[in-house]
């Protein structure tokens, strides 16, 4: 299996949205990152999974810094990747003080996503 396959497996866990399934999703996203350290979507989806875990009350405090690292890396690698940037834009309200790098705000597609997702969460 390659990084893309592991990311697809991770999506299954994300969409089941249980504590156990999101933990399995993270394992799959980290495996994808091991296989392809430049795959921005895997970083973005791992950050998103942590945001979902926060919503479910399953986020540990030490995961916040890891989420920031993943989000920043997704933004760096996926400068023009709509999936990677869109994933980060969806979760901006959850982690805005830690994870929404200024780098992301310089991208036109990201700016549009910020507006859309901010309006959805107000």
Backbone torsions as a table, in degrees:
resi	resn	phi	psi	omega
1	UNK	NA	148.3	178.2
2	UNK	-109.1	-177.2	-175.5
3	UNK	-59.1	-40.6	179.4
4	UNK	-61.3	-43.0	179.1
5	UNK	-61.1	-44.0	179.3
6	UNK	-66.3	-33.4	176.6
7	UNK	-66.8	-39.4	176.3
8	UNK	-63.3	-40.8	176.5
9	UNK	-62.4	-39.0	177.7
10	UNK	-62.1	-37.6	179.4
11	UNK	-60.7	-33.9	177.9
12	UNK	-58.9	-47.3	179.4
13	UNK	-64.8	-37.6	178.6
14	UNK	-61.3	-44.8	-175.7
15	UNK	-75.1	-18.6	174.0
16	UNK	-76.7	-28.7	174.8
17	UNK	48.1	58.2	169.1
18	UNK	-122.1	165.9	179.5
19	UNK	-59.4	-44.1	-178.1
20	UNK	-69.2	-42.9	-176.7
21	UNK	-68.8	-33.9	178.6
22	UNK	-73.3	-30.0	174.6
23	UNK	-65.5	-42.9	176.9
24	UNK	-64.8	-39.0	177.7
25	UNK	-59.1	-45.5	179.1
26	UNK	-60.0	-41.1	177.8
27	UNK	-58.9	-41.7	179.7
28	UNK	-68.4	-41.0	178.7
29	UNK	-66.1	-40.3	177.1
30	UNK	-65.7	-35.4	176.3
31	UNK	-65.2	-40.6	177.0
32	UNK	-60.1	-41.8	179.5
33	UNK	-65.3	-39.3	176.3
34	UNK	-59.2	-40.8	-177.4
35	UNK	-75.8	-32.3	179.9
36	UNK	-146.2	94.8	-175.3
37	UNK	-70.5	-0.9	177.6
38	UNK	-109.6	9.0	-177.0
39	UNK	-84.6	93.5	-173.4
40	UNK	-58.6	-36.8	-177.8
41	UNK	-60.3	-39.7	-179.9
42	UNK	-62.5	-41.1	176.8
43	UNK	-64.4	-45.8	-179.0
44	UNK	-63.4	-42.3	-179.8
45	UNK	-70.1	-33.0	175.7
46	UNK	-65.0	-43.3	177.3
47	UNK	-62.1	-42.0	178.8
48	UNK	-62.8	-38.2	179.3
49	UNK	-63.3	-39.9	175.6
50	UNK	-62.7	-37.5	177.9
51	UNK	-63.9	-41.2	177.0
52	UNK	-64.1	-39.0	177.8
53	UNK	-63.9	-35.5	175.8
54	UNK	-62.1	-45.2	178.7
55	UNK	-61.1	-31.6	179.0
56	UNK	-86.4	-3.2	-178.5
57	UNK	80.1	19.7	-176.2
58	UNK	-109.1	8.5	-177.2
59	UNK	-86.5	130.7	174.4
60	UNK	-89.0	149.1	-177.0
61	UNK	-56.8	-37.6	-178.8
62	UNK	-70.6	-12.6	176.4
63	UNK	-75.8	-18.0	-177.3
64	UNK	-64.5	-45.1	178.8
65	UNK	-66.1	-36.3	176.7
66	UNK	-66.0	-38.1	177.7
67	UNK	-61.8	-42.0	178.3
68	UNK	-61.6	-43.7	179.2
69	UNK	-60.9	-46.4	-179.5
70	UNK	-63.5	-43.5	-179.1
71	UNK	-64.3	-43.9	178.9
72	UNK	-63.0	-40.9	-179.9
73	UNK	-67.2	-39.6	177.3
74	UNK	-61.6	-40.4	179.7
75	UNK	-68.4	-38.4	179.0
76	UNK	-67.0	-44.8	-175.6
77	UNK	-79.4	-32.5	-173.3
78	UNK	-105.6	45.3	-174.9
79	UNK	-52.3	-33.0	-179.9
80	UNK	-124.4	22.6	-178.4
81	UNK	-98.5	108.0	-175.7
82	UNK	-61.2	-36.3	-179.2
83	UNK	-68.1	-47.6	-179.6
84	UNK	-62.8	-46.8	-178.3
85	UNK	-70.5	-38.0	178.9
86	UNK	-64.4	-37.9	177.4
87	UNK	-60.6	-43.6	179.5
88	UNK	-68.6	-40.0	179.9
89	UNK	-62.0	-34.9	-179.8
90	UNK	-64.9	-31.3	-174.0
91	UNK	-103.6	8.7	179.5
92	UNK	-53.7	-43.7	-179.1
93	UNK	-61.3	-28.7	-178.1
94	UNK	-74.6	-34.0	-171.6
95	UNK	-131.9	27.7	-171.1
96	UNK	-57.5	-34.5	-177.6
97	UNK	-75.8	-15.7	-177.4
98	UNK	-112.7	-37.6	-159.4
99	UNK	-118.7	-2.6	-174.9
100	UNK	-102.4	86.6	-172.1
101	UNK	-65.8	148.7	177.0
102	UNK	-57.1	-30.7	177.4
103	UNK	-53.6	-41.4	-178.7
104	UNK	-67.5	-35.3	-177.6
105	UNK	-70.4	-12.3	179.5
106	UNK	-85.3	-5.9	-178.4
107	UNK	-95.2	128.4	-178.9
108	UNK	-55.7	-43.5	-179.5
109	UNK	-64.8	-37.7	179.6
110	UNK	-67.6	-38.5	178.5
111	UNK	-61.0	-41.2	178.6
112	UNK	-64.4	-42.7	-179.8
113	UNK	-65.6	-36.1	178.0
114	UNK	-61.1	-46.5	-179.8
115	UNK	-61.1	-47.9	-177.9
116	UNK	-63.4	-46.0	-176.4
117	UNK	-74.6	-31.2	177.1
118	UNK	-66.2	-41.1	178.5
119	UNK	-64.3	-36.4	-179.9
120	UNK	-66.3	-30.2	-174.1
121	UNK	-99.0	8.0	179.6
122	UNK	-96.8	NA	NA
